[in-house]
Amino acid sequence: MAHEHMNGSSADNATPIYSRPGEILKSLIRYNTTNPPGNEAPCINYIKGLLDWAGVPNMIVASDPSRPNLVARLPGRGSSPPLLLYGHIDVVTTANQKWRLNPFIGEEMDGYIWGRGALDMKGAVAMMLAAVMRARLENMVPPGDIILAILCDEEARSTYGAEYLVKNQPQLFQGVKYAIGEFGGYTTYIARRRFYPIMVGEKQGCGLMATIHGQGGHGAWPLRGGIMARLAHFLLSLEHRLPVHITPIVKEQVRMTADALPAVFKQTFMQLLVPTLTNSVLDTLGAQVRMFDPVLHNTAAATAIQGGEVYNVVPGQVTVGLDCRLLPGFTPDDIIAELRAAAGSDIDYEISYFNPGTPEPNMGLFGTLCDIIKEFDPEGTPTPMLFPAATDARLFARLGIQTYGFTPLKLPPDIHFEQLFHAADERVPVPALEFGTSAIYELLQRSGG
């Protein structure tokens, strides 16, 4: 596997590697860290080599040698608390996806770097690495220490990654108030205006098993209205939105977004905050407000079905696995009640897991992040954001650390960030990586709080 030389420049380019986050990303993509099994060790060793070359003190921390984490620390002046930057290098599967390019070749085409992890989240890791290496090699001393944590296993509950570190190595993060992680600071477009939502909170993860019971029998005698028909009815009920809920973060995001919209558009947009009108506004405005749909409702997606085992026997029981995402302040019992109202009361629900989300956000660093966005894109508008999925932020929150999703990417209008998550043809523009690296480097110079 060919990678950058440890002298910081490639054979055909004398520009320092920290000035080329796209090249770092290409190398990261070429390590297949699909989780499971993860196998992050070779990728972590590559990252360690870069940091060693740059002179950034770092250490490997692992409960399993094949599933390591790396923690680096860039000393600061001590006038501010340490700032944590963290990201994961494991990625989700590409199975049964049709890609235009090999997802692990790390190829550049049409100004984009293609591959699994380009967005989630090896691209962000490349930007963080480049910014920290630049700070060290240019002798920049930040106000407080900069801690860089490169994590494994985020895509599968974080058992070997953030959860292990938080439980077993909390001293590594002593004094940290604020952290930068996934996702936020990427461009979205509404009414042709650019917005940069910064994640300050996230939804809660919850797994449910919904069991449908019915009369079984011989497949030669179909049962009208039997268990499979009831299964179909249940799955169709999931196509409809659950009740609307307006939470504080989303309310503020809508308000700040509306303030930057044209007057003719603003009135309709603000109706997102009127529960009786929310869904009709989502339908009317369509793709422009797609990102608001999951943060205005609790959601349940059917992801697995277990039922009959042979062709000639109608089963008496079918179980549907549900990936549920709950808004802040809601519990599994709340979404079960909403599902029963939508699909009927004759279905049994069992809670497989529940991961409480982040607490009410501490907004102490938010103004600094907004200022940086405005300086790098004066026509852009930063806003707070509730992230519709779950990240390692919920785990670092146990140490009292507020995570901001701040991995800035200035994207063109034809790239819809959320549609490329975990999908085929994941890719990121090279200039966007350079934009984000510069913004993160600026943050390192201002870190504190």
N, C-alpha and C positions, 0 to 999 in steps of 0.2 A: 504494500500500500504506500503510494507516494504522498508525502506530506511536506509542509514547509520545513526547510532546514532550521535547526535551532539557533542559527545566527540571526534569525528574525527577518530574513529576506529570501525570496525564492531565487532559483537559478537564473531566471530571466527578468527579474524585477528587483532593483536595489531599494525600492521604497520599503521602509520598515513595515513589518507585518501588522503592527498596531494601527497603521494608517489604512489597512485594507481588511476591514471586518468581513468583507465578502469572501476573501481567501480563507480566513479562519472558519467561516461557516461551511464552505465547501469541504474542508477537512473533517469537521464535526459530522456532517451528513454521511460521509463515507464510512463511518463506524456504525454498523447496524446495531442499534441499541433498542430494538423492538422489545417491548415489555408486555407479557413475559417472553423470554426469561430476563431481559434487560442486558446482562453482560456488559455493564458500563465500564469495567476496569480498563480496557484498552483506550477508550475515549478519555477517561479521567487521566490516564498516564500521559496522553498527548497534551492535555491542558496543563498538567503539572510541568511538562517540559517547557512550554511557552512561559509559564510564570517563573520557573527557575532561571531561564535565559534572561528574563527581564529583571531578575533580582527581587521578586516579590515573595516574601516569606510565606510558605504554605505547608500544609500537612494533610495526609490522607487519614480519614476517620471512617471506620467501617465495622459493621457487625459480621459481615460476610465478605471475604476478600474479592469475590466476583461482583459485589454490589457496593463499591466504595463511594464515598463522598470526599470532596476536597474543600478545605477551608483555608483561605488566604487572608492575610492582614497587612494592610498598608498603613504604616504609622502616621498619625496626624499630630497637630500641635497640642492637642489636649484641651483646646478651648471650647470644644463642643462634644456632645456624646458621640459614640461610634455610629456610623451609618452602615446598615447591612444591605448588600446587594445579593440576591439569590436567584438561581434558576436551575431547572432540571434538564438532564440530557437524555433521559429515556424517552421513547416515542411510542405511539400506538401502531397497531398492525396496518399493513398495506394489503392484507389478504382480500381477495375478491374485488379489488379496485383496479380500474383500467387507467394506467398512467401513460402520458405521452412520452415520458423519459423514465429511465430506470430510477426509482425513488431513492437509491442509495449510491448514486454515482456523483452527486454533487456537481451537476453540470450547469453552466451559465448559458442561457439562450434568450435572445430578444431583450437583453438588459435585466433579466430575472435570474436568480439562483433557484433551481428546482430541486425538490427532494423532501423526503419525510423529515420533519423537524424544522424546515425553513422558517416557519412561523411559531410552531409549538414544540419546544421553544429554543432550539439551538441558535436561531437568528438572534434572539435577545441575549443568550449566553455569549455569543460572539461579540456583540456590542459591549457588554459589560467587561469582558476580557480585554478588548481593545482599549477601552477607556482607562481601566486600571493599569494596564501595561504602559500606556502613554504617560499617565501620571507619574509612575515610578521612573521611567526613563527620561522624562523631562524635569525630574526633580521637583515636581509639584508636591507641596506638603498641605494636605487639606486641614480644615479646622479641627476635625475629629478623625479618629481611626476609620479606615474603610475596611469593612469585612466583606469578603467575597466568598459565598458558599455555592459550590456547584454540586447539585444533588442528584441522587438516583431515585428511581421507583415512584415518582409522583403520579404516574399514570395508573398505578395499582395500589392505592391506599397509602403510599409513602412509608411503609413499614420499615424498609431498609434506609430510607432517606431522612426527610425532615422529622418524622416521628421519632426515629432512633436518636437523632441529634438533640432534639428538644428534651427527650426523656433522660438521656445518658450523658450528654455533653453540654448542659445549659450554660456552663461557665464560659464557653466560647463566645456567647452572645451577651455577656454581662454588660449592663449599662446602655444597651441599644433601646432606643425609643421608636425609631422609624426604620422601615425597610422598603426596598424597591424590588418588586417581583412582577409576575405576570398578572394580568394583561392590562394595557391601557396606554393612552397617549398615541394611539394610531388614528389615522384620519378616517372620519366618516363624513358623508355629504348629505345635507338636507337643504332642499331648495337652492342647490348649487353653492351653498356656503360650507366652508370647512370647519369641522369640529374635532376636538381631541378629547374624548372621554377618558378620564383618569379613574381607575378603579379604587374606590375607598371602602368597599364592602362587597360581600358576595352572598349568593344563595347557599342554602344548606343541602347537603346530600342525604338522600333517604332511599333505601331499597325496600320495596314491598313485594310480597308474593300474594297474588290474587288467585284464589281457588274457586273454581266453578264446579258445582256438583250437579249430577243429572243421572238419568236412567241409562245404563249401558245395555249392550245387547249384540245380537248378530248383525253384521254389516249388510246381510241380504235383506233385512227388514228395516229400512230407514225410519228413523224416528222424526216425525215432523215437529219442529219446535224443540228439538232435543239439545243436547249439550253443545254440539258444534254450532248450532244456530244461536245459542245463548253466548257462546264465545264470540261469534261474529258481532252480535249486538254490543257486547262489552267493548270490543276493539273499535267499533264505530263510535261509541260514546267518547272515546279518547280523542277523536278528531275535533271535538268541540272544546272551546276554551273553558277552563274552570273560572270561578268568580274573580272579578277585578278587585285588586287591593292596591291602594296608593300608600307606599312607604316613604319615609322622610328623604332618603337619598334620591329616589326616583323623582319625587316632587321637586327637589332642588335642581336635578339635572334638566327636567323639562322646563323649569322656569328660566334657568341660565341659557338654555338652548333657544327658547322663544325670544329672549331679549336680543338675540343676534339675527333673527329671521326677518324677512320682509314683512311689512305690516299686513299685506294681503294674505300671507300664509300663517302669521302668528296666531290669529284668532282661532282658526281650525286646529292648529297644533296644540294650543293650550287646553282644548277640550279632551285631550288624553287624560287630564286630571279630573274629569267628570265621569264617575263610574258608569252612569247610564249611557254615556256616549263613547266611552273608551274604545270598545271593540269596533264600532262603526268607523271611528277615525283611523284605527289601525288598518281596517280593510280599505278605506278610501285612499289613504296616503301610501299604502303598500310598501314597496321596498325601501322607501326613504325612512320609514320608522320601524323597520323590521327588528332592530336591536331592542326596541322598547317592549315588544310583545312578551317575551319570557320574564321580564322583570315587573310586569304588571299583573301577573298571575302565578299561582303555584302550578307546576307542570308535572305530568306523568307520561312517560314514554314506555310503550311495551317493547322490551328488548329480548325476551326469551319466552318460549312456550314449551311446556312439557305435558304430554297427554298419552294418547294411545301408542302401542308398540307393534301391533300387527294389523294387517289390512282388513281382516274379516271380523274384528271386534270393535264395537263402538265403546269408547272408554266411559267410565262413570265419573271421571274426575279429570279436569284440565287445570293446569296452573300457569299463570302468566307472570313473568318477572317484570317489575316496573321500576324504571329509573326515575325517581321523583326528585324535584328540586323545589325546596321550600323557601319562601320569602323570609326575611328576618322577622323573628318574633313568632313564627308559626311552628307547630309541632307535627309529628306523624299523625296524631289523632285528628288534627285539623284537616289534613288532606284526605285521610280516610273518610271523614264526614263529607267532604266535597265530592269524592268519587262515588260514594253511596247515593248522594243526591242526583248525580249524573247518570249512574249506571244501574241503580236499583240496590235494594238492601239485602238481596239473597246471595251475595258474594262474600266469602270469608277473606280477610286480609291478615297477613302476618308480617311484622316488621323484621326485615333481615338485618338492617343496620341503620343508624342515624348518626350523621356527623354534624354536630352543631356548628353553625357558621361563625363568622367574626362578630365581635361585639360592636356596639355603637362606635363609629369612627372617631378617632382623634385627628382633627383637621389641621394640626399645627404645622405640617410641612406642605399643605396643599397650595398655599399662596406662592411659595417658592417654585413649585412645579408649574403652576400656571404662568408665572413670570417667564420661566425658561421657554415654555411653548410659545408665548407671545413674542419673545425676542427672536426665536428661530423661524417663526411664521407669523408675521404681524397680522395677516388676514385670517388666521385661525382663531377659534374660540375654544379654550379648555373648559371642561365641565366635570363635575363628579360623576361617577358611574357605579351602579350596582352590577357586579359581574354575575351572569346567569348560571355559571358553573361554580365548582369549588376548586381551590388551589391550596398550596401549602400555607397560605396566609392564616388559615384556621388553626394550624399547629403552632406557628410562631406567635400567634395571639396568646397562647398559654403562658408565654414568657412576658406578656405585657407589651409586645411589639406590634405596632400598627403598620401594616403593609399597604403601600400604594402600588397599584398596577401602573407602572411607568416604564414602558419599553417603546419609546416614541418611534413611529414610522410615518413619514409623509408619503401617503399612497395616492395614486391616481384614481379618478372617479370610477374606472372600470374594474377595480379590484375591491371585492367585498370581503373584508378580513374574516368575518364570522363564517362565510361559506366555505373557506378553505381549511378551517379547523378539522383535523382528523379525516380529511377528504383527499381524493385523488388530485394530482397536479398542484399540490401545495408548493407555493413559491413566494419569493419576496424580491422587490426591485433592489438592485445594488445601491442606487442613490438613497433609498429609504434607510438602509443599514448605516450609511455614512451620516445621514441626518440624525439618526438615533444615537449613534456613538458620540457625536459632538454634543448632543443634548445631555447625555449621561455624564460626559466629562465635565460639562459646565456645572452639573449638580455636585460632582465630587468637590469642586472648588468652593461650593456654598454649603456643603453638608453641615448639619447641626440641627438644633431644635431643642 
